[in-house]
Amino acid sequence: MFSNIFFIITAISSFAVHIPTYLADHGYQVAFVGNLMGSMMAGVFIGALLFGYLSDKIGAKKTSLLAMIIGIISIALLLLFIDNVVALVIALIFFGFVTSAIGTIAPAMTSALFGSKDYSRIYSTASMGLAVASIIALPAYGYLFDFTGSYLYALIAIIVMFAANIFFIILSFRDKDKLVQEGHWN
């Protein structure tokens, strides 16, 4: 379950490579798209700080769920308000937040779910899926575009992946509660 969360968030974040094409496909000029992508990078920076802070203050579970909700909002904005520049900037900042979750929420969830005793072994094992996710997701998004002429289905798949991650996060923390009750949590 836990590895699925890492895998999915990395697969979602891999879509960042396709965002310039998505925007250009909707008529935006290359220079303008580059500026918009700068807002995504600002979101990565702000998101890393924000999610790190929130993980400490409200916990990894609530922060992770918040990140997934922000991600759904970002994709909804990309889908529904493609002609609104302000909405695009917000969407890309939010998508940047989600992209930062790989480096901030993933370690926080590892320690929250498994403790610190075997942290490095568990985190490194779960992290192996990160490279695999990118290897699969990057071309998959491109193939969807090539076959359909649109990123619509890729964006819908991303919303589904966010929803799946919400489900997996809830299940993972429910399973943690069982481990704690049984005395197996480190």
C-alpha positions as CSV (number, residue, x, y, z in Angstrom):
1,M,0.0,0.0,0.0
2,F,2.7,2.4,1.1
3,S,4.8,1.9,-2.0
4,N,1.8,2.5,-4.2
5,I,1.5,6.0,-2.7
6,F,5.1,6.8,-3.8
7,F,4.6,5.2,-7.2
8,I,1.5,7.2,-7.9
9,I,2.7,10.6,-6.7
10,T,5.8,10.1,-8.9
11,A,3.7,9.0,-11.9
12,I,1.6,12.1,-11.4
13,S,4.6,14.4,-11.0
14,S,6.0,13.0,-14.2
15,F,3.3,14.8,-16.1
16,A,5.2,18.1,-15.5
17,V,7.3,17.2,-18.6
18,H,4.1,17.3,-20.7
19,I,2.6,20.5,-19.3
20,P,4.5,22.8,-21.9
21,T,3.1,20.7,-24.7
22,Y,-0.4,20.8,-23.2
23,L,-0.3,24.6,-22.9
24,A,1.2,25.0,-26.4
25,D,-1.4,22.7,-27.8
26,H,-4.0,25.2,-26.4
27,G,-2.4,28.1,-28.3
28,Y,0.1,29.5,-25.7
29,Q,3.4,30.8,-27.1
30,V,6.6,29.0,-26.1
31,A,8.1,32.0,-24.2
32,F,4.8,32.5,-22.2
33,V,4.7,28.8,-21.4
34,G,8.3,29.0,-20.1
35,N,7.2,31.8,-17.8
36,L,4.2,29.7,-16.6
37,M,6.5,26.8,-15.9
38,G,8.5,29.2,-13.6
39,S,5.3,29.5,-11.5
40,M,5.4,25.7,-11.1
41,M,9.0,25.8,-9.9
42,A,7.9,28.4,-7.4
43,G,5.2,26.0,-6.3
44,V,7.8,23.2,-5.8
45,F,9.9,25.5,-3.5
46,I,6.9,26.8,-1.5
47,G,5.3,23.4,-1.4
48,A,8.4,21.8,0.0
49,L,8.6,24.3,2.8
50,L,4.8,24.3,3.4
51,F,4.5,20.5,3.5
52,G,7.5,20.1,5.7
53,Y,6.1,22.6,8.2
54,L,2.6,21.0,8.0
55,S,4.0,17.5,8.5
56,D,5.5,18.7,11.7
57,K,2.4,20.6,12.9
58,I,-0.6,18.5,11.8
59,G,1.0,15.2,10.9
60,A,1.9,13.3,7.8
61,K,-1.5,11.8,7.2
62,K,-3.4,15.2,7.1
63,T,-0.6,16.8,5.1
64,S,-0.6,14.0,2.6
65,L,-4.4,14.2,2.2
66,L,-4.2,17.9,1.8
67,A,-1.5,17.5,-0.9
68,M,-3.7,15.1,-2.9
69,I,-6.7,17.5,-2.7
70,I,-4.5,20.4,-3.9
71,G,-3.4,18.1,-6.7
72,I,-7.0,17.4,-7.8
73,I,-7.7,21.2,-7.7
74,S,-4.6,21.8,-9.9
75,I,-5.7,19.3,-12.5
76,A,-9.3,20.6,-12.4
77,L,-8.0,24.1,-13.0
78,L,-5.9,22.9,-16.0
79,L,-8.9,21.2,-17.5
80,L,-11.6,23.7,-16.8
81,F,-9.9,27.1,-17.0
82,I,-7.3,26.6,-19.8
83,D,-8.1,30.0,-21.2
84,N,-7.7,31.9,-17.9
85,V,-4.1,32.8,-17.2
86,V,-4.6,33.5,-13.5
87,A,-6.2,30.0,-13.1
88,L,-3.2,28.5,-15.0
89,V,-0.7,30.2,-12.7
90,I,-2.6,28.9,-9.7
91,A,-2.9,25.4,-11.2
92,L,0.8,25.2,-11.9
93,I,1.8,26.5,-8.5
94,F,-0.5,23.9,-6.9
95,F,1.0,21.2,-9.3
96,G,4.4,22.3,-8.1
97,F,3.2,21.7,-4.5
98,V,2.3,18.2,-5.4
99,T,5.6,17.6,-7.1
100,S,7.4,18.6,-4.0
101,A,5.5,15.9,-2.1
102,I,8.0,13.3,-3.3
103,G,10.8,14.9,-1.3
104,T,8.8,16.1,1.7
105,I,5.8,14.0,2.4
106,A,7.3,10.7,1.4
107,P,9.9,10.7,4.2
108,A,7.4,12.1,6.7
109,M,5.0,9.3,5.9
110,T,7.7,6.7,6.2
111,S,8.6,7.7,9.7
112,A,4.9,8.3,10.7
113,L,3.9,4.8,9.4
114,F,6.9,2.7,10.4
115,G,8.8,4.6,13.1
116,S,12.5,5.2,13.0
117,K,14.0,1.8,13.8
118,D,14.1,0.5,10.2
119,Y,13.5,3.8,8.5
120,S,16.4,3.7,6.0
121,R,15.6,0.2,4.9
122,I,11.9,0.8,4.4
123,Y,12.3,4.2,2.8
124,S,15.0,3.0,0.3
125,T,12.9,0.0,-0.6
126,A,9.8,2.1,-1.2
127,S,11.8,4.7,-3.1
128,M,12.9,2.1,-5.7
129,G,9.4,2.5,-7.2
130,L,10.0,6.2,-8.0
131,A,12.3,5.5,-11.0
132,V,9.9,2.8,-12.3
133,A,7.0,5.2,-12.0
134,S,8.7,7.8,-14.2
135,I,9.8,5.2,-16.7
136,I,6.2,4.0,-17.1
137,A,4.3,7.3,-16.7
138,L,6.3,9.6,-19.0
139,P,5.8,7.6,-22.2
140,A,2.3,6.6,-21.2
141,Y,1.2,10.2,-21.2
142,G,2.9,10.7,-24.5
143,Y,1.2,7.7,-26.0
144,L,-2.2,8.8,-24.8
145,F,-1.6,12.2,-26.5
146,D,-0.4,10.5,-29.7
147,F,-3.4,8.2,-29.9
148,T,-6.1,10.7,-28.9
149,G,-4.6,14.0,-30.0
150,S,-5.3,15.4,-26.5
151,Y,-4.1,15.2,-22.9
152,L,-7.7,15.0,-21.7
153,Y,-7.5,11.3,-20.9
154,A,-4.1,11.7,-19.2
155,L,-5.4,14.4,-17.0
156,I,-8.5,12.3,-16.1
157,A,-6.2,9.4,-15.3
158,I,-4.2,11.8,-13.0
159,I,-7.4,12.7,-11.1
160,V,-8.1,9.0,-10.7
161,M,-4.6,8.5,-9.4
162,F,-5.0,11.3,-6.9
163,A,-8.3,9.7,-5.7
164,A,-6.5,6.3,-5.4
165,N,-3.8,7.9,-3.4
166,I,-6.3,9.4,-1.0
167,F,-7.7,5.9,-0.5
168,F,-4.2,4.4,-0.1
169,I,-3.2,7.0,2.5
170,I,-6.3,6.4,4.6
171,L,-5.7,2.6,4.4
172,S,-2.0,2.9,5.3
173,F,-2.7,4.9,8.4
174,R,-5.5,2.6,9.4
175,D,-3.1,-0.3,9.1
176,K,-0.6,1.6,11.2
177,D,-3.2,1.9,14.0
178,K,-3.5,-1.9,14.0
179,L,0.3,-2.3,14.2
180,V,0.4,0.1,17.2
181,Q,-2.4,-1.8,19.0
182,E,-0.6,-5.1,18.4
183,G,2.7,-3.7,19.7
184,H,4.5,-4.1,16.3
185,W,5.2,-0.4,15.6
186,N,8.8,0.7,16.0
